[in-house]
């Protein structure tokens, strides 16, 4: 699985908004500057997040973007799906919609298992978890495994 720049930028922008939940809306320019994200690209990302129900925008002086829900109610998976679509697909198709003939038949459960694990991790971590620096223990356990950083 590859995390796109779009998804990375979206999560970073959402985290900035999570940290500003009590200070009012942030404009796209301030978010772009704070996270070193190209401004025009960020505008497109924020529009996808707005359409996905994750952020709301406010026009005018003092306007900008804010989260549409509490940070603890928005998972990383929600953000990635809003800007990139399904978390895991094979050739643009969700694994449960695939079929394989002959010896490749066993690929289907493998792709479904990959999808399930990605979902478990990204759905199990909220913006509040990351913003607070308190990731769930299962994330630390996976990240602390020396094999996680090896390049086989």
C-alpha positions in Angstrom: 0.0 0.0 0.0 1.2 3.5 -0.8 0.1 6.6 1.1 -0.4 9.3 -1.4 0.9 12.9 -0.9 -2.8 13.9 -1.1 -3.6 11.6 1.9 -0.6 12.7 3.9 -1.4 16.4 3.3 -5.0 15.8 4.2 -4.2 14.2 7.5 -1.7 16.9 8.3 -4.2 19.6 7.6 -6.9 17.8 9.7 -4.4 17.6 12.6 -3.8 21.3 12.4 -7.5 21.9 12.4 -7.9 19.5 15.4 -5.4 21.5 17.3 -7.3 24.7 16.5 -10.8 23.5 17.5 -11.1 26.1 20.2 -9.5 29.0 18.3 -11.9 29.3 15.4 -11.5 28.6 11.7 -8.1 28.5 10.0 -7.7 29.8 6.4 -6.2 27.5 3.8 -3.2 29.8 3.4 -2.3 29.5 7.1 -2.7 25.7 7.0 -0.6 25.5 3.8 2.2 27.6 5.3 2.2 25.8 8.7 2.4 22.4 7.0 4.5 23.3 4.0 1.7 22.2 1.6 1.2 23.8 -1.8 -1.7 26.3 -1.3 -3.7 25.5 -4.5 -3.3 21.7 -3.9 -4.5 22.1 -0.3 -7.6 24.0 -1.4 -8.6 21.0 -3.6 -7.9 18.6 -0.6 -10.0 20.8 1.7 -12.8 20.8 -0.8 -12.8 17.0 -0.9 -12.8 16.9 2.9 -15.7 19.3 3.0 -17.6 17.2 0.5 -16.8 14.2 2.7 -18.3 15.9 5.7 -15.0 16.2 7.6 -14.6 20.0 7.5 -16.9 23.0 7.2 -15.9 26.2 5.6 -16.9 29.7 6.6 -16.6 32.7 4.2 -15.7 36.2 4.9 -13.4 38.0 7.4 -12.3 35.5 10.1 -13.5 32.7 7.9 -11.7 29.5 7.0 -12.0 25.8 7.8 -12.8 23.9 10.9 -13.5 20.2 11.6 -17.1 19.2 11.2 -16.9 16.8 14.1 -14.8 16.3 17.2 -11.2 15.1 16.5 -12.0 11.9 18.4 -14.8 11.2 16.0 -12.7 11.4 12.9 -10.4 8.5 12.1 -7.3 8.6 9.8 -9.3 6.2 7.6 -12.1 8.8 7.3 -9.6 11.4 6.0 -7.8 9.1 3.6 -11.2 7.9 2.1 -12.4 11.5 1.7 -9.4 12.4 -0.5 -8.3 9.1 -2.1 -11.3 6.8 -2.0 -11.2 3.2 -0.8 -8.3 2.4 1.5 -7.3 -0.8 -0.4 -8.1 -1.7 -4.0 -6.6 -4.0 -6.5 -6.6 -2.5 -10.0 -9.2 0.0 -8.8 -11.5 -2.7 -7.5 -12.3 -3.5 -3.9 -11.0 -7.0 -3.0 -14.5 -8.5 -2.2 -15.5 -7.7 -5.8 -12.6 -9.7 -7.3 -12.5 -13.3 -8.5 -9.4 -15.3 -9.6 -9.3 -18.5 -11.5 -7.1 -21.5 -10.9 -3.9 -21.2 -8.9 -4.5 -17.5 -8.3 -7.8 -18.2 -6.4 -5.9 -18.0 -3.1 -5.0 -14.3 -3.9 -8.5 -13.1 -2.9 -8.3 -14.0 0.8 -4.8 -12.4 0.9 -6.0 -9.1 -0.6 -9.0 -9.2 1.8 -6.6 -9.8 4.8 -4.5 -6.8 3.7 -7.6 -4.6 3.4 -8.8 -5.8 6.9 -5.5 -4.9 8.5 -5.2 -1.5 6.9 -8.7 -0.8 8.0 -8.0 -2.0 11.5 -5.1 0.4 11.9 -6.4 3.5 10.1 -9.9 3.2 11.6 -8.5 2.5 15.0 -6.6 5.8 15.2 -8.4 9.2 15.5 -7.2 12.7 14.9 -7.4 13.2 18.7 -5.1 10.2 19.3 -2.4 11.7 17.0 -2.9 15.3 18.1 -2.5 14.3 21.7 0.6 12.1 21.0 -1.2 9.2 22.6 -1.4 6.6 19.8 -3.2 3.3 20.6 -0.9 0.6 22.1 -1.4 -1.7 19.1 0.2 1.0 16.9 3.2 1.3 19.2 3.6 -2.5 19.2 3.6 -2.6 15.4 5.9 0.4 15.0 8.4 -0.8 17.7 8.9 -4.1 15.9 12.4 -3.8 14.4 11.2 -5.8 11.3 8.8 -2.9 10.6 11.7 -0.7 9.6 13.8 -3.3 7.7 14.0 -3.3 3.9 13.7 -6.9 2.8 
